[in-house]
């Protein structure tokens, strides 16, 4: 299983939230101050929430010799 750090997951979540907010905001052809604040808050919220939630602990590997129990 690939191990991904909490920081890497938070960055990806922030980028995805920002892209979604900006993509929605520019549909009408302009990007207002309110839309930029909304996009910034979406990025910061995604970063903070994703970073704060811990990764699930890995399961014991019972297949690979020398690993696990």
N, CA, C and O atoms as a Tripos MOL2 file, in Angstrom:
@<TRIPOS>MOLECULE
protein
  276   275    69     0     0
PROTEIN
NO_CHARGES

@<TRIPOS>ATOM
      1 N           0.8450   -1.1700    0.0000 N.3       1 UNK1
      2 CA          0.0000    0.0000    0.0000 C.3       1 UNK1
      3 C           0.8920    1.2350    0.0000 C.2       1 UNK1
      4 O           1.9360    1.2580    0.6510 O.2       1 UNK1
      5 N           0.4810    2.2370   -0.7180 N.am      2 UNK2
      6 CA          1.2330    3.4750   -0.8000 C.3       2 UNK2
      7 C           0.9230    4.3310    0.4170 C.2       2 UNK2
      8 O          -0.2390    4.5250    0.7740 O.2       2 UNK2
      9 N           1.9700    4.8400    1.0470 N.am      3 UNK3
     10 CA          1.7700    5.7260    2.1990 C.3       3 UNK3
     11 C           1.8480    7.1650    1.7210 C.2       3 UNK3
     12 O           2.8210    7.5720    1.0850 O.2       3 UNK3
     13 N           0.8240    7.9190    2.0300 N.am      4 UNK4
     14 CA          0.7560    9.3190    1.6430 C.3       4 UNK4
     15 C           0.6980   10.1490    2.9200 C.2       4 UNK4
     16 O          -0.1040    9.8720    3.8120 O.2       4 UNK4
     17 N           1.5480   11.1610    3.0020 N.am      5 UNK5
     18 CA          1.5710   11.9820    4.2100 C.3       5 UNK5
     19 C           0.3240   12.8610    4.2910 C.2       5 UNK5
     20 O          -0.3530   13.1090    3.2930 O.2       5 UNK5
     21 N           0.0470   13.3190    5.4960 N.am      6 UNK6
     22 CA         -1.1060   14.1960    5.7050 C.3       6 UNK6
     23 C          -0.9350   15.5120    4.9580 C.2       6 UNK6
     24 O          -1.9050   16.0820    4.4590 O.2       6 UNK6
     25 N           0.3120   15.9940    4.8820 N.am      7 UNK7
     26 CA          0.5600   17.2570    4.1830 C.3       7 UNK7
     27 C           0.2950   17.1090    2.6900 C.2       7 UNK7
     28 O          -0.2930   18.0030    2.0810 O.2       7 UNK7
     29 N           0.7120   16.0120    2.0960 N.am      8 UNK8
     30 CA          0.4900   15.8000    0.6620 C.3       8 UNK8
     31 C          -0.9980   15.6960    0.3570 C.2       8 UNK8
     32 O          -1.4710   16.2510   -0.6350 O.2       8 UNK8
     33 N          -1.7350   14.9860    1.2060 N.am      9 UNK9
     34 CA         -3.1810   14.8860    1.0100 C.3       9 UNK9
     35 C          -3.8460   16.2400    1.1480 C.2       9 UNK9
     36 O          -4.7790   16.5490    0.4070 O.2       9 UNK9
     37 N          -3.3810   17.0530    2.0850 N.am     10 UNK10
     38 CA         -3.9570   18.3710    2.2890 C.3      10 UNK10
     39 C          -3.7050   19.2790    1.0830 C.2      10 UNK10
     40 O          -4.5900   20.0360    0.6840 O.2      10 UNK10
     41 N          -2.5160   19.2100    0.5050 N.am     11 UNK11
     42 CA         -2.1950   20.0330   -0.6590 C.3      11 UNK11
     43 C          -3.0820   19.6470   -1.8370 C.2      11 UNK11
     44 O          -3.6110   20.5200   -2.5260 O.2      11 UNK11
     45 N          -3.2450   18.3620   -2.0710 N.am     12 UNK12
     46 CA         -4.0950   17.9030   -3.1750 C.3      12 UNK12
     47 C          -5.5420   18.3250   -2.9400 C.2      12 UNK12
     48 O          -6.2150   18.7590   -3.8750 O.2      12 UNK12
     49 N          -6.0250   18.2060   -1.7210 N.am     13 UNK13
     50 CA         -7.3890   18.6210   -1.4070 C.3      13 UNK13
     51 C          -7.5610   20.1240   -1.6060 C.2      13 UNK13
     52 O          -8.5860   20.5710   -2.1220 O.2      13 UNK13
     53 N          -6.5680   20.9010   -1.1990 N.am     14 UNK14
     54 CA         -6.6310   22.3470   -1.3930 C.3      14 UNK14
     55 C          -6.6500   22.7390   -2.8520 C.2      14 UNK14
     56 O          -7.4010   23.6280   -3.2560 O.2      14 UNK14
     57 N          -5.8160   22.0720   -3.6520 N.am     15 UNK15
     58 CA         -5.7990   22.3430   -5.0890 C.3      15 UNK15
     59 C          -7.1310   21.9760   -5.7410 C.2      15 UNK15
     60 O          -7.6420   22.7110   -6.5860 O.2      15 UNK15
     61 N          -7.6770   20.8550   -5.3490 N.am     16 UNK16
     62 CA         -8.9610   20.4310   -5.9240 C.3      16 UNK16
     63 C         -10.0830   21.3940   -5.5360 C.2      16 UNK16
     64 O         -10.9080   21.7550   -6.3750 O.2      16 UNK16
     65 N         -10.1180   21.8070   -4.2780 N.am     17 UNK17
     66 CA        -11.1560   22.7400   -3.8370 C.3      17 UNK17
     67 C         -10.9980   24.0940   -4.5240 C.2      17 UNK17
     68 O         -11.9840   24.7050   -4.9350 O.2      17 UNK17
     69 N          -9.7720   24.5530   -4.6440 N.am     18 UNK18
     70 CA         -9.5330   25.8280   -5.3140 C.3      18 UNK18
     71 C          -9.9020   25.7860   -6.7790 C.2      18 UNK18
     72 O         -10.5110   26.7220   -7.2990 O.2      18 UNK18
     73 N          -9.5370   24.7040   -7.4500 N.am     19 UNK19
     74 CA         -9.8730   24.5670   -8.8680 C.3      19 UNK19
     75 C         -11.3780   24.5180   -9.0770 C.2      19 UNK19
     76 O         -11.8950   25.1100  -10.0250 O.2      19 UNK19
     77 N         -12.0790   23.8200   -8.2030 N.am     20 UNK20
     78 CA        -13.5370   23.7450   -8.3250 C.3      20 UNK20
     79 C         -14.1750   25.1110   -8.0850 C.2      20 UNK20
     80 O         -15.0880   25.5090   -8.8080 O.2      20 UNK20
     81 N         -13.6940   25.8280   -7.0680 N.am     21 UNK21
     82 CA        -14.2760   27.1420   -6.7640 C.3      21 UNK21
     83 C         -13.9920   28.1470   -7.8770 C.2      21 UNK21
     84 O         -14.8770   28.9070   -8.2690 O.2      21 UNK21
     85 N         -12.7680   28.1530   -8.3820 N.am     22 UNK22
     86 CA        -12.4100   29.0870   -9.4490 C.3      22 UNK22
     87 C         -13.1230   28.7180  -10.7480 C.2      22 UNK22
     88 O         -13.5970   29.5950  -11.4710 O.2      22 UNK22
     89 N         -13.1980   27.4350  -11.0420 N.am     23 UNK23
     90 CA        -13.8960   26.9930  -12.2450 C.3      23 UNK23
     91 C         -15.3520   27.3920  -12.2430 C.2      23 UNK23
     92 O         -15.9000   27.7720  -13.2780 O.2      23 UNK23
     93 N         -15.9770   27.3090  -11.0930 N.am     24 UNK24
     94 CA        -17.3680   27.7260  -10.9790 C.3      24 UNK24
     95 C         -17.4960   29.2460  -11.0710 C.2      24 UNK24
     96 O         -18.4400   29.7620  -11.6700 O.2      24 UNK24
     97 N         -16.5460   29.9500  -10.4770 N.am     25 UNK25
     98 CA        -16.6290   31.4140  -10.4270 C.3      25 UNK25
     99 C         -16.4660   32.0610  -11.7960 C.2      25 UNK25
    100 O         -17.0770   33.0980  -12.0540 O.2      25 UNK25
    101 N         -15.6710   31.4880  -12.6690 N.am     26 UNK26
    102 CA        -15.4080   32.1360  -13.9640 C.3      26 UNK26
    103 C         -16.3970   31.7190  -15.0530 C.2      26 UNK26
    104 O         -16.2010   32.0650  -16.2180 O.2      26 UNK26
    105 N         -17.4250   31.0030  -14.7100 N.am     27 UNK27
    106 CA        -18.4090   30.5920  -15.7000 C.3      27 UNK27
    107 C         -19.1230   31.7700  -16.3450 C.2      27 UNK27
    108 O         -19.5200   31.7010  -17.5080 O.2      27 UNK27
    109 N         -19.2850   32.8470  -15.5920 N.am     28 UNK28
    110 CA        -19.9830   34.0120  -16.1480 C.3      28 UNK28
    111 C         -19.0470   34.9980  -16.8420 C.2      28 UNK28
    112 O         -19.5010   36.0260  -17.3430 O.2      28 UNK28
    113 N         -17.7610   34.7040  -16.8780 N.am     29 UNK29
    114 CA        -16.8230   35.5380  -17.6170 C.3      29 UNK29
    115 C         -16.0470   36.5330  -16.7790 C.2      29 UNK29
    116 O         -15.1310   37.1700  -17.2990 O.2      29 UNK29
    117 N         -16.3680   36.6950  -15.5190 N.am     30 UNK30
    118 CA        -15.5660   37.5790  -14.6710 C.3      30 UNK30
    119 C         -15.3790   36.9570  -13.3010 C.2      30 UNK30
    120 O         -16.0980   36.0430  -12.9000 O.2      30 UNK30
    121 N         -14.3920   37.4820  -12.6000 N.am     31 UNK31
    122 CA        -13.9990   36.9270  -11.3000 C.3      31 UNK31
    123 C         -14.0400   38.0720  -10.2940 C.2      31 UNK31
    124 O         -13.1320   38.9030  -10.2570 O.2      31 UNK31
    125 N         -15.0800   38.1150   -9.4860 N.am     32 UNK32
    126 CA        -15.2860   39.2260   -8.5590 C.3      32 UNK32
    127 C         -14.5180   39.0150   -7.2620 C.2      32 UNK32
    128 O         -13.9610   37.9450   -7.0170 O.2      32 UNK32
    129 N         -14.5010   40.0470   -6.4470 N.am     33 UNK33
    130 CA        -13.8220   39.9730   -5.1490 C.3      33 UNK33
    131 C         -14.4800   38.9240   -4.2520 C.2      33 UNK33
    132 O         -13.7850   38.1740   -3.5660 O.2      33 UNK33
    133 N         -15.7760   38.8690   -4.2510 N.am     34 UNK34
    134 CA        -16.4860   37.8690   -3.4460 C.3      34 UNK34
    135 C         -16.1630   36.4510   -3.8710 C.2      34 UNK34
    136 O         -16.0190   35.5600   -3.0350 O.2      34 UNK34
    137 N         -16.0510   36.2440   -5.1730 N.am     35 UNK35
    138 CA        -15.6950   34.9100   -5.6650 C.3      35 UNK35
    139 C         -14.2590   34.5500   -5.2990 C.2      35 UNK35
    140 O         -13.9630   33.3860   -5.0300 O.2      35 UNK35
    141 N         -13.3680   35.5330   -5.2850 N.am     36 UNK36
    142 CA        -11.9810   35.2390   -4.9040 C.3      36 UNK36
    143 C         -11.8850   34.9050   -3.4160 C.2      36 UNK36
    144 O         -11.0970   34.0460   -3.0190 O.2      36 UNK36
    145 N         -12.6850   35.5820   -2.6000 N.am     37 UNK37
    146 CA        -12.7120   35.2620   -1.1700 C.3      37 UNK37
    147 C         -13.2750   33.8620   -0.9550 C.2      37 UNK37
    148 O         -12.7660   33.1060   -0.1270 O.2      37 UNK37
    149 N         -14.3070   33.5200   -1.6880 N.am     38 UNK38
    150 CA        -14.8890   32.1790   -1.5920 C.3      38 UNK38
    151 C         -13.8800   31.1170   -1.9980 C.2      38 UNK38
    152 O         -13.7740   30.0830   -1.3390 O.2      38 UNK38
    153 N         -13.1370   31.3570   -3.0710 N.am     39 UNK39
    154 CA        -12.1270   30.4010   -3.5200 C.3      39 UNK39
    155 C         -11.0180   30.2560   -2.4830 C.2      39 UNK39
    156 O         -10.5650   29.1450   -2.2080 O.2      39 UNK39
    157 N         -10.5830   31.3700   -1.9120 N.am     40 UNK40
    158 CA         -9.5290   31.3140   -0.8930 C.3      40 UNK40
    159 C          -9.9980   30.5550    0.3460 C.2      40 UNK40
    160 O          -9.2510   29.7560    0.9100 O.2      40 UNK40
    161 N         -11.2340   30.8050    0.7660 N.am     41 UNK41
    162 CA        -11.7660   30.0890    1.9300 C.3      41 UNK41
    163 C         -11.9330   28.5970    1.6390 C.2      41 UNK41
    164 O         -11.7320   27.7700    2.5280 O.2      41 UNK41
    165 N         -12.2940   28.2490    0.4180 N.am     42 UNK42
    166 CA        -12.4180   26.8330    0.0550 C.3      42 UNK42
    167 C         -11.0630   26.1460    0.1430 C.2      42 UNK42
    168 O         -10.9640   25.0250    0.6430 O.2      42 UNK42
    169 N         -10.0190   26.8130   -0.3420 N.am     43 UNK43
    170 CA         -8.6690   26.2340   -0.2930 C.3      43 UNK43
    171 C          -8.2150   26.0740    1.1530 C.2      43 UNK43
    172 O          -7.7420   25.0070    1.5450 O.2      43 UNK43
    173 N          -8.3580   27.1360    1.9480 N.am     44 UNK44
    174 CA         -7.9120   27.0730    3.3440 C.3      44 UNK44
    175 C          -8.6940   26.0410    4.1460 C.2      44 UNK44
    176 O          -8.1200   25.3320    4.9720 O.2      44 UNK44
    177 N          -9.9960   25.9540    3.9090 N.am     45 UNK45
    178 CA        -10.8110   24.9650    4.6230 C.3      45 UNK45
    179 C         -10.3890   23.5480    4.2580 C.2      45 UNK45
    180 O         -10.2420   22.6970    5.1350 O.2      45 UNK45
    181 N         -10.1930   23.2940    2.9780 N.am     46 UNK46
    182 CA         -9.7840   21.9600    2.5470 C.3      46 UNK46
    183 C          -8.4170   21.5990    3.1140 C.2      46 UNK46
    184 O          -8.1970   20.4670    3.5470 O.2      46 UNK46
    185 N          -7.4990   22.5610    3.1100 N.am     47 UNK47
    186 CA         -6.1680   22.3020    3.6800 C.3      47 UNK47
    187 C          -6.2660   21.9420    5.1570 C.2      47 UNK47
    188 O          -5.7020   20.9420    5.6010 O.2      47 UNK47
    189 N          -6.9800   22.7600    5.9050 N.am     48 UNK48
    190 CA         -7.0650   22.5510    7.3500 C.3      48 UNK48
    191 C          -7.7950   21.2830    7.7410 C.2      48 UNK48
    192 O          -7.3340   20.5360    8.6040 O.2      48 UNK48
    193 N          -8.9230   21.0370    7.1130 N.am     49 UNK49
    194 CA         -9.7180   19.8570    7.4760 C.3      49 UNK49
    195 C          -8.9930   18.5790    7.0790 C.2      49 UNK49
    196 O          -8.9450   17.6270    7.8580 O.2      49 UNK49
    197 N          -8.4320   18.5490    5.8800 N.am     50 UNK50
    198 CA         -7.7520   17.3330    5.4280 C.3      50 UNK50
    199 C          -6.4970   17.0700    6.2420 C.2      50 UNK50
    200 O          -6.1820   15.9150    6.5280 O.2      50 UNK50
    201 N          -5.7740   18.1180    6.6200 N.am     51 UNK51
    202 CA         -4.5580   17.9260    7.4130 C.3      51 UNK51
    203 C          -4.8910   17.4690    8.8270 C.2      51 UNK51
    204 O          -4.1390   16.6970    9.4220 O.2      51 UNK51
    205 N          -6.0130   17.9380    9.3680 N.am     52 UNK52
    206 CA         -6.3770   17.6180   10.7490 C.3      52 UNK52
    207 C          -6.8650   16.1850   10.9210 C.2      52 UNK52
    208 O          -6.7040   15.6070   11.9950 O.2      52 UNK52
    209 N          -7.4510   15.6080    9.8910 N.am     53 UNK53
    210 CA         -7.9750   14.2410   10.0040 C.3      53 UNK53
    211 C          -6.8130   13.2600    9.8530 C.2      53 UNK53
    212 O          -6.1200   13.2850    8.8360 O.2      53 UNK53
    213 N          -6.5870   12.3970   10.8450 N.am     54 UNK54
    214 CA         -5.4440   11.4820   10.7710 C.3      54 UNK54
    215 C          -5.6630   10.3730    9.7430 C.2      54 UNK54
    216 O          -6.7920   10.0040    9.4210 O.2      54 UNK54
    217 N          -4.5430    9.8580    9.2420 N.am     55 UNK55
    218 CA         -4.6040    8.7120    8.3370 C.3      55 UNK55
    219 C          -5.0480    7.4810    9.1180 C.2      55 UNK55
    220 O          -4.7460    7.3430   10.3030 O.2      55 UNK55
    221 N          -5.7610    6.5950    8.4490 N.am     56 UNK56
    222 CA         -6.1700    5.3560    9.0900 C.3      56 UNK56
    223 C          -4.9260    4.4830    9.2690 C.2      56 UNK56
    224 O          -4.1030    4.3950    8.3580 O.2      56 UNK56
    225 N          -4.7770    3.8340   10.4310 N.am     57 UNK57
    226 CA         -3.5960    2.9880   10.6260 C.3      57 UNK57
    227 C          -3.5990    1.8220    9.6410 C.2      57 UNK57
    228 O          -4.6530    1.2840    9.3020 O.2      57 UNK57
    229 N          -2.4260    1.4470    9.1940 N.am     58 UNK58
    230 CA         -2.3050    0.3530    8.2380 C.3      58 UNK58
    231 C          -2.6840   -0.9850    8.8610 C.2      58 UNK58
    232 O          -2.5640   -1.1860   10.0700 O.2      58 UNK58
    233 N          -3.1390   -1.8840    8.0130 N.am     59 UNK59
    234 CA         -3.5040   -3.2080    8.4870 C.3      59 UNK59
    235 C          -2.2670   -4.0950    8.5190 C.2      59 UNK59
    236 O          -1.2750   -3.8190    7.8450 O.2      59 UNK59
    237 N          -2.3360   -5.1520    9.2980 N.am     60 UNK60
    238 CA         -1.2260   -6.0870    9.4120 C.3      60 UNK60
    239 C          -1.0920   -6.8550    8.1020 C.2      60 UNK60
    240 O          -2.0740   -7.3760    7.5730 O.2      60 UNK60
    241 N           0.1250   -6.9200    7.5880 N.am     61 UNK61
    242 CA          0.3920   -7.6280    6.3380 C.3      61 UNK61
    243 C           0.6280   -9.1020    6.6600 C.2      61 UNK61
    244 O           1.6740   -9.4540    7.2060 O.2      61 UNK61
    245 N          -0.3140   -9.9510    6.3330 N.am     62 UNK62
    246 CA         -0.2060  -11.3770    6.6450 C.3      62 UNK62
    247 C           0.3240  -12.1800    5.4640 C.2      62 UNK62
    248 O           0.4520  -13.4010    5.5550 O.2      62 UNK62
    249 N           0.6340  -11.5120    4.3600 N.am     63 UNK63
    250 CA          1.0560  -12.2250    3.1610 C.3      63 UNK63
    251 C           2.5740  -12.2010    2.9830 C.2      63 UNK63
    252 O           3.1830  -13.2300    2.6930 O.2      63 UNK63
    253 N           3.1740  -11.0430    3.1540 N.am     64 UNK64
    254 CA          4.6110  -10.8830    2.9350 C.3      64 UNK64
    255 C           5.3910  -11.4600    4.1090 C.2      64 UNK64
    256 O           5.1710  -11.0450    5.2470 O.2      64 UNK64
    257 N           6.3010  -12.4090    3.8630 N.am     65 UNK65
    258 CA          7.0990  -12.9660    4.9510 C.3      65 UNK65
    259 C           7.9630  -11.8870    5.6110 C.2      65 UNK65
    260 O           8.5550  -11.0510    4.9290 O.2      65 UNK65
    261 N           8.0270  -11.9170    6.9230 N.am     66 UNK66
    262 CA          8.8530  -10.9820    7.6570 C.3      66 UNK66
    263 C           8.1690   -9.6780    7.9920 C.2      66 UNK66
    264 O           8.7410   -8.8360    8.6840 O.2      66 UNK66
    265 N           6.9490   -9.4980    7.5100 N.am     67 UNK67
    266 CA          6.2210   -8.2730    7.7970 C.3      67 UNK67
    267 C           4.9160   -8.6420    8.5020 C.2      67 UNK67
    268 O           4.3490   -9.7100    8.2740 O.2      67 UNK67
    269 N           4.4710   -7.7700    9.3310 N.am     68 UNK68
    270 CA          3.2040   -8.0300    9.9960 C.3      68 UNK68
    271 C           3.4050   -8.5160   11.4140 C.2      68 UNK68
    272 O           4.1700   -7.9290   12.1790 O.2      68 UNK68
    273 N           2.7260   -9.5780   11.7600 N.am     69 UNK69
    274 CA          2.7360  -10.0720   13.1410 C.3      69 UNK69
    275 C           4.0990  -10.5390   13.5680 C.2      69 UNK69
    276 O           4.2720  -10.9840   14.7030 O.2      69 UNK69
@<TRIPOS>BOND
     1     1     2 1
     2     2     3 1
     3     3     4 2
     4     3     5 am
     5     5     6 1
     6     6     7 1
     7     7     8 2
     8     7     9 am
     9     9    10 1
    10    10    11 1
    11    11    12 2
    12    11    13 am
    13    13    14 1
    14    14    15 1
    15    15    16 2
    16    15    17 am
    17    17    18 1
    18    18    19 1
    19    19    20 2
    20    19    21 am
    21    21    22 1
    22    22    23 1
    23    23    24 2
    24    23    25 am
    25    25    26 1
    26    26    27 1
    27    27    28 2
    28    27    29 am
    29    29    30 1
    30    30    31 1
    31    31    32 2
    32    31    33 am
    33    33    34 1
    34    34    35 1
    35    35    36 2
    36    35    37 am
    37    37    38 1
    38    38    39 1
    39    39    40 2
    40    39    41 am
    41    41    42 1
    42    42    43 1
    43    43    44 2
    44    43    45 am
    45    45    46 1
    46    46    47 1
    47    47    48 2
    48    47    49 am
    49    49    50 1
    50    50    51 1
    51    51    52 2
    52    51    53 am
    53    53    54 1
    54    54    55 1
    55    55    56 2
    56    55    57 am
    57    57    58 1
    58    58    59 1
    59    59    60 2
    60    59    61 am
    61    61    62 1
    62    62    63 1
    63    63    64 2
    64    63    65 am
    65    65    66 1
    66    66    67 1
    67    67    68 2
    68    67    69 am
    69    69    70 1
    70    70    71 1
    71    71    72 2
    72    71    73 am
    73    73    74 1
    74    74    75 1
    75    75    76 2
    76    75    77 am
    77    77    78 1
    78    78    79 1
    79    79    80 2
    80    79    81 am
    81    81    82 1
    82    82    83 1
    83    83    84 2
    84    83    85 am
    85    85    86 1
    86    86    87 1
    87    87    88 2
    88    87    89 am
    89    89    90 1
    90    90    91 1
    91    91    92 2
    92    91    93 am
    93    93    94 1
    94    94    95 1
    95    95    96 2
    96    95    97 am
    97    97    98 1
    98    98    99 1
    99    99   100 2
   100    99   101 am
   101   101   102 1
   102   102   103 1
   103   103   104 2
   104   103   105 am
   105   105   106 1
   106   106   107 1
   107   107   108 2
   108   107   109 am
   109   109   110 1
   110   110   111 1
   111   111   112 2
   112   111   113 am
   113   113   114 1
   114   114   115 1
   115   115   116 2
   116   115   117 am
   117   117   118 1
   118   118   119 1
   119   119   120 2
   120   119   121 am
   121   121   122 1
   122   122   123 1
   123   123   124 2
   124   123   125 am
   125   125   126 1
   126   126   127 1
   127   127   128 2
   128   127   129 am
   129   129   130 1
   130   130   131 1
   131   131   132 2
   132   131   133 am
   133   133   134 1
   134   134   135 1
   135   135   136 2
   136   135   137 am
   137   137   138 1
   138   138   139 1
   139   139   140 2
   140   139   141 am
   141   141   142 1
   142   142   143 1
   143   143   144 2
   144   143   145 am
   145   145   146 1
   146   146   147 1
   147   147   148 2
   148   147   149 am
   149   149   150 1
   150   150   151 1
   151   151   152 2
   152   151   153 am
   153   153   154 1
   154   154   155 1
   155   155   156 2
   156   155   157 am
   157   157   158 1
   158   158   159 1
   159   159   160 2
   160   159   161 am
   161   161   162 1
   162   162   163 1
   163   163   164 2
   164   163   165 am
   165   165   166 1
   166   166   167 1
   167   167   168 2
   168   167   169 am
   169   169   170 1
   170   170   171 1
   171   171   172 2
   172   171   173 am
   173   173   174 1
   174   174   175 1
   175   175   176 2
   176   175   177 am
   177   177   178 1
   178   178   179 1
   179   179   180 2
   180   179   181 am
   181   181   182 1
   182   182   183 1
   183   183   184 2
   184   183   185 am
   185   185   186 1
   186   186   187 1
   187   187   188 2
   188   187   189 am
   189   189   190 1
   190   190   191 1
   191   191   192 2
   192   191   193 am
   193   193   194 1
   194   194   195 1
   195   195   196 2
   196   195   197 am
   197   197   198 1
   198   198   199 1
   199   199   200 2
   200   199   201 am
   201   201   202 1
   202   202   203 1
   203   203   204 2
   204   203   205 am
   205   205   206 1
   206   206   207 1
   207   207   208 2
   208   207   209 am
   209   209   210 1
   210   210   211 1
   211   211   212 2
   212   211   213 am
   213   213   214 1
   214   214   215 1
   215   215   216 2
   216   215   217 am
   217   217   218 1
   218   218   219 1
   219   219   220 2
   220   219   221 am
   221   221   222 1
   222   222   223 1
   223   223   224 2
   224   223   225 am
   225   225   226 1
   226   226   227 1
   227   227   228 2
   228   227   229 am
   229   229   230 1
   230   230   231 1
   231   231   232 2
   232   231   233 am
   233   233   234 1
   234   234   235 1
   235   235   236 2
   236   235   237 am
   237   237   238 1
   238   238   239 1
   239   239   240 2
   240   239   241 am
   241   241   242 1
   242   242   243 1
   243   243   244 2
   244   243   245 am
   245   245   246 1
   246   246   247 1
   247   247   248 2
   248   247   249 am
   249   249   250 1
   250   250   251 1
   251   251   252 2
   252   251   253 am
   253   253   254 1
   254   254   255 1
   255   255   256 2
   256   255   257 am
   257   257   258 1
   258   258   259 1
   259   259   260 2
   260   259   261 am
   261   261   262 1
   262   262   263 1
   263   263   264 2
   264   263   265 am
   265   265   266 1
   266   266   267 1
   267   267   268 2
   268   267   269 am
   269   269   270 1
   270   270   271 1
   271   271   272 2
   272   271   273 am
   273   273   274 1
   274   274   275 1
   275   275   276 2
@<TRIPOS>SUBSTRUCTURE
     1 UNK1         2 RESIDUE 1 A UNK
     2 UNK2         6 RESIDUE 1 A UNK
     3 UNK3        10 RESIDUE 1 A UNK
     4 UNK4        14 RESIDUE 1 A UNK
     5 UNK5        18 RESIDUE 1 A UNK
     6 UNK6        22 RESIDUE 1 A UNK
     7 UNK7        26 RESIDUE 1 A UNK
     8 UNK8        30 RESIDUE 1 A UNK
     9 UNK9        34 RESIDUE 1 A UNK
    10 UNK10       38 RESIDUE 1 A UNK
    11 UNK11       42 RESIDUE 1 A UNK
    12 UNK12       46 RESIDUE 1 A UNK
    13 UNK13       50 RESIDUE 1 A UNK
    14 UNK14       54 RESIDUE 1 A UNK
    15 UNK15       58 RESIDUE 1 A UNK
    16 UNK16       62 RESIDUE 1 A UNK
    17 UNK17       66 RESIDUE 1 A UNK
    18 UNK18       70 RESIDUE 1 A UNK
    19 UNK19       74 RESIDUE 1 A UNK
    20 UNK20       78 RESIDUE 1 A UNK
    21 UNK21       82 RESIDUE 1 A UNK
    22 UNK22       86 RESIDUE 1 A UNK
    23 UNK23       90 RESIDUE 1 A UNK
    24 UNK24       94 RESIDUE 1 A UNK
    25 UNK25       98 RESIDUE 1 A UNK
    26 UNK26      102 RESIDUE 1 A UNK
    27 UNK27      106 RESIDUE 1 A UNK
    28 UNK28      110 RESIDUE 1 A UNK
    29 UNK29      114 RESIDUE 1 A UNK
    30 UNK30      118 RESIDUE 1 A UNK
    31 UNK31      122 RESIDUE 1 A UNK
    32 UNK32      126 RESIDUE 1 A UNK
    33 UNK33      130 RESIDUE 1 A UNK
    34 UNK34      134 RESIDUE 1 A UNK
    35 UNK35      138 RESIDUE 1 A UNK
    36 UNK36      142 RESIDUE 1 A UNK
    37 UNK37      146 RESIDUE 1 A UNK
    38 UNK38      150 RESIDUE 1 A UNK
    39 UNK39      154 RESIDUE 1 A UNK
    40 UNK40      158 RESIDUE 1 A UNK
    41 UNK41      162 RESIDUE 1 A UNK
    42 UNK42      166 RESIDUE 1 A UNK
    43 UNK43      170 RESIDUE 1 A UNK
    44 UNK44      174 RESIDUE 1 A UNK
    45 UNK45      178 RESIDUE 1 A UNK
    46 UNK46      182 RESIDUE 1 A UNK
    47 UNK47      186 RESIDUE 1 A UNK
    48 UNK48      190 RESIDUE 1 A UNK
    49 UNK49      194 RESIDUE 1 A UNK
    50 UNK50      198 RESIDUE 1 A UNK
    51 UNK51      202 RESIDUE 1 A UNK
    52 UNK52      206 RESIDUE 1 A UNK
    53 UNK53      210 RESIDUE 1 A UNK
    54 UNK54      214 RESIDUE 1 A UNK
    55 UNK55      218 RESIDUE 1 A UNK
    56 UNK56      222 RESIDUE 1 A UNK
    57 UNK57      226 RESIDUE 1 A UNK
    58 UNK58      230 RESIDUE 1 A UNK
    59 UNK59      234 RESIDUE 1 A UNK
    60 UNK60      238 RESIDUE 1 A UNK
    61 UNK61      242 RESIDUE 1 A UNK
    62 UNK62      246 RESIDUE 1 A UNK
    63 UNK63      250 RESIDUE 1 A UNK
    64 UNK64      254 RESIDUE 1 A UNK
    65 UNK65      258 RESIDUE 1 A UNK
    66 UNK66      262 RESIDUE 1 A UNK
    67 UNK67      266 RESIDUE 1 A UNK
    68 UNK68      270 RESIDUE 1 A UNK
    69 UNK69      274 RESIDUE 1 A UNK
